[in-house]
Amino acid sequence: MRIRVRRTGGFAGIERVAEVDTGGRPDAREWHALAAQAMRDGRGMPAAGVPDGFRYELTVEDGESEPETVQCADPRLSDAQRKLITRVLKEGA
């Protein structure tokens, strides 16, 4: 599974993109569960944010179906979205 986070906005307006491939990782199940919850939390929700806040685009590709993308924004992130975004931006290349 590939998990991609694209962050835009903020005061400086700098875009940041990071991706994690869970293939072969010992903690892959944890990543998959977290990604699944973050995606469920983002379905059907508007990505309304605040001025100078960050906006996020989360994309998950499992290799079996079409990639799924949801959008979300600070400060209205679910716990799963916040955790996934933090981990991907920290560990992703």
Summary of the structure (lengths in Angstrom):
residues: 93
radius of gyration: 12.7
end to end distance: 14.8
largest distance: 39.5
contacts: 259
relative contact order: 0.29
helix: 30%
strand: 30%
